[in-house]
Amino acid sequence: MLAERGDYIASESSFYRVLRKENQLKHHHSSRAANLYNKPKSLTASGPNQVYSWDITYLATRVKGQFFYLYLFMDIFSRKIVGWQVYNKESSNQAADVILDICWREGILRGQLMLHSDNGNPMKGPTMLSTLQKLGVAPSRSRPGVSNENPYSESLFKTLTPILL
């Protein structure tokens, strides 16, 4: 009100400095604290068949609104595509079939492999998780709501998609 009348006692920063000193500069609304998620441990591989990254991307068809789904698994050490399959829907059953085939072809032993993915339904579906457990493959997932923690698959899709369309 003083400022509106043209009476300036101190600058705005001075008022904030005094309020801060007197511990009067607090929010008075009751809001819930933000959920804190720890950043996952960095995945590193010192050789092939230690850490795979996988994701699913859409493949457009000539029919508007109709897509196929590319399931793609990549070794992050060698950047070798160790397995892929195209389906007409997303499903943890289909993902489990692909990882079973990959582990058989690549000779993966129990405890040898970590499989990193985002938080999509096929990645955390019960069939996929039980298959990983049977194979002795350790699952690793990105934090919820963080879209850039699966950079290997995402960057590959970025270069792959224009070629396929």
C-alpha positions as CSV (number, residue, x, y, z in Angstrom):
1,M,0.0,0.0,0.0
2,L,2.9,2.3,0.7
3,A,4.4,1.8,-2.7
4,E,1.0,2.5,-4.3
5,R,0.9,5.9,-2.5
6,G,4.5,6.6,-3.6
7,D,6.0,6.2,-0.1
8,Y,9.1,4.1,-0.5
9,I,10.7,3.0,2.8
10,A,13.1,0.4,1.3
11,S,13.7,-1.6,-1.8
12,E,11.9,-4.9,-2.5
13,S,15.1,-6.8,-2.0
14,S,15.6,-5.1,1.4
15,F,12.1,-6.3,2.5
16,Y,12.9,-9.8,1.4
17,R,16.3,-9.7,3.3
18,V,14.6,-8.6,6.5
19,L,11.8,-11.3,6.1
20,R,14.4,-14.0,5.5
21,K,16.4,-12.9,8.5
22,E,13.3,-13.0,10.7
23,N,12.4,-16.4,9.2
24,Q,9.1,-15.0,7.9
25,L,9.6,-16.0,4.3
26,K,7.8,-19.3,4.2
27,H,5.1,-20.8,2.1
28,H,1.9,-21.0,4.1
29,H,0.0,-23.5,2.0
30,S,-0.1,-27.2,2.7
31,S,1.2,-29.0,-0.3
32,R,2.6,-32.4,-0.5
33,A,6.3,-32.8,-0.9
34,A,7.4,-33.9,-4.3
35,N,8.2,-37.6,-4.7
36,L,11.9,-38.2,-4.7
37,Y,13.3,-41.0,-6.9
38,N,16.9,-41.9,-6.8
39,K,18.6,-41.9,-10.1
40,P,19.3,-45.5,-11.0
41,K,22.8,-46.8,-10.8
42,S,24.6,-46.2,-14.1
43,L,24.7,-49.3,-16.3
44,T,28.1,-50.1,-17.7
45,A,29.3,-53.1,-19.6
46,S,32.9,-54.2,-19.9
47,G,32.1,-56.8,-22.6
48,P,29.3,-58.2,-24.7
49,N,26.2,-59.9,-23.3
50,Q,26.3,-58.1,-19.9
51,V,23.7,-55.3,-20.4
52,Y,21.0,-55.2,-22.9
53,S,18.6,-52.3,-23.6
54,W,15.2,-52.8,-25.1
55,D,12.2,-50.9,-26.1
56,I,9.1,-50.9,-28.4
57,T,8.5,-48.4,-31.1
58,Y,5.6,-47.8,-33.5
59,L,5.9,-48.6,-37.2
60,A,3.4,-46.7,-39.2
61,T,1.5,-48.5,-42.0
62,R,-0.2,-47.1,-45.0
63,V,-3.5,-47.2,-43.1
64,K,-3.9,-44.1,-41.0
65,G,-4.0,-44.9,-37.3
66,Q,-2.8,-48.5,-37.7
67,F,0.7,-49.4,-36.4
68,F,2.9,-52.3,-36.0
69,Y,5.2,-52.6,-33.0
70,L,8.9,-53.2,-33.2
71,Y,10.4,-55.0,-30.2
72,L,14.1,-54.3,-30.3
73,F,16.9,-55.6,-28.0
74,M,20.4,-54.2,-28.2
75,D,23.7,-55.1,-26.5
76,I,24.9,-51.7,-25.1
77,F,28.6,-52.7,-25.2
78,S,28.8,-53.7,-28.9
79,R,25.6,-51.9,-30.0
80,K,24.7,-55.2,-31.7
81,I,21.0,-55.8,-32.2
82,V,20.6,-59.2,-30.5
83,G,16.9,-59.6,-31.2
84,W,13.9,-58.0,-32.8
85,Q,10.4,-58.9,-33.7
86,V,7.4,-57.0,-35.2
87,Y,4.0,-57.6,-33.8
88,N,0.6,-56.1,-34.3
89,K,0.1,-55.4,-30.6
90,E,2.1,-54.8,-27.4
91,S,2.2,-57.7,-25.0
92,S,4.5,-59.0,-22.2
93,N,3.9,-62.5,-23.6
94,Q,5.5,-61.6,-26.9
95,A,8.4,-59.8,-25.2
96,A,9.0,-62.9,-23.1
97,D,9.1,-65.0,-26.3
98,V,11.7,-62.7,-27.8
99,I,14.0,-62.7,-24.7
100,L,13.8,-66.5,-24.4
101,D,14.9,-66.8,-28.0
102,I,17.7,-64.3,-27.5
103,C,19.1,-66.0,-24.4
104,W,19.1,-69.3,-26.2
105,R,20.8,-68.0,-29.3
106,E,23.4,-65.9,-27.4
107,G,24.1,-68.6,-24.8
108,I,23.2,-66.4,-21.9
109,L,23.9,-68.0,-18.5
110,R,22.0,-67.3,-15.2
111,G,23.2,-64.1,-13.6
112,Q,25.1,-63.0,-16.6
113,L,22.7,-60.4,-18.1
114,M,21.0,-57.2,-17.0
115,L,18.0,-56.1,-19.2
116,H,17.2,-52.3,-19.1
117,S,14.0,-50.8,-20.3
118,D,11.5,-48.1,-19.6
119,N,8.3,-48.5,-17.5
120,G,5.9,-49.7,-20.3
121,N,3.3,-52.3,-19.6
122,P,5.0,-55.1,-21.6
123,M,8.3,-54.4,-19.8
124,K,6.8,-54.9,-16.3
125,G,4.1,-57.4,-17.2
126,P,3.9,-60.6,-15.2
127,T,4.8,-62.9,-18.0
128,M,7.9,-60.9,-18.9
129,L,9.0,-60.7,-15.2
130,S,8.6,-64.4,-14.5
131,T,10.5,-65.3,-17.7
132,L,13.4,-63.0,-16.7
133,Q,13.4,-64.6,-13.2
134,K,13.5,-68.1,-14.8
135,L,16.3,-67.1,-17.0
136,G,18.3,-65.4,-14.2
137,V,18.2,-62.1,-16.1
138,A,18.2,-59.0,-13.8
139,P,15.6,-56.4,-14.9
140,S,16.4,-52.7,-14.7
141,R,14.0,-49.9,-15.4
142,S,14.0,-46.1,-15.8
143,R,12.5,-43.8,-13.2
144,P,8.8,-43.2,-13.6
145,G,8.1,-40.2,-15.9
146,V,11.7,-39.9,-17.1
147,S,11.8,-40.4,-20.8
148,N,15.6,-40.1,-21.4
149,E,16.9,-42.9,-19.2
150,N,16.9,-45.5,-22.0
151,P,19.1,-43.6,-24.5
152,Y,20.5,-46.6,-26.3
153,S,17.1,-47.8,-27.6
154,E,15.7,-44.3,-28.1
155,S,18.7,-43.1,-30.2
156,L,18.6,-46.2,-32.3
157,F,14.8,-45.7,-33.0
158,K,15.5,-42.1,-33.9
159,T,17.8,-43.2,-36.7
160,L,15.8,-46.3,-37.6
161,T,12.3,-44.9,-37.9
162,P,12.9,-42.7,-41.0
163,I,14.5,-45.6,-42.8
164,L,11.5,-47.9,-42.3
165,L,8.8,-45.4,-43.3
